[in-house]
């Protein structure tokens, strides 16, 4: 007897909207964050595009802004993944 199990994988992507709102609330620019957190401009650009960055970058941002990771990032369903599955 052969049993096959198919697991559906839901792809999530990072949303940094909370981070950008926090910067506005703190009257900071992205270049201020980059300098204060000691992260590369490439990392800031990746976050601006909603791309993944390392946990180390997120840790540095949280330390610089004195916040928790949930205050700067939110995981949301990837639109392309949802469309491929016929919507959510």
Secondary structure as the mmCIF struct_conf table of DSSP 4:
data_model
#
loop_
_struct_conf.conf_type_id
_struct_conf.id
_struct_conf.beg_label_comp_id
_struct_conf.beg_label_asym_id
_struct_conf.beg_label_seq_id
_struct_conf.end_label_comp_id
_struct_conf.end_label_asym_id
_struct_conf.end_label_seq_id
STRN STRN1 UNK A 12 UNK A 15
HELX_RH_AL_P HELX_RH_AL_P1 UNK A 17 UNK A 25
TURN_TY1_P TURN_TY1_P1 UNK A 26 UNK A 27
HELX_RH_AL_P HELX_RH_AL_P2 UNK A 30 UNK A 37
TURN_TY1_P TURN_TY1_P2 UNK A 38 UNK A 38
HELX_RH_AL_P HELX_RH_AL_P3 UNK A 41 UNK A 48
TURN_TY1_P TURN_TY1_P3 UNK A 49 UNK A 50
HELX_RH_AL_P HELX_RH_AL_P4 UNK A 55 UNK A 65
TURN_TY1_P TURN_TY1_P4 UNK A 66 UNK A 66
HELX_RH_3T_P HELX_RH_3T_P1 UNK A 69 UNK A 71
TURN_TY1_P TURN_TY1_P5 UNK A 72 UNK A 72
STRN STRN2 UNK A 74 UNK A 77
HELX_RH_AL_P HELX_RH_AL_P5 UNK A 79 UNK A 84
TURN_TY1_P TURN_TY1_P6 UNK A 85 UNK A 86
#
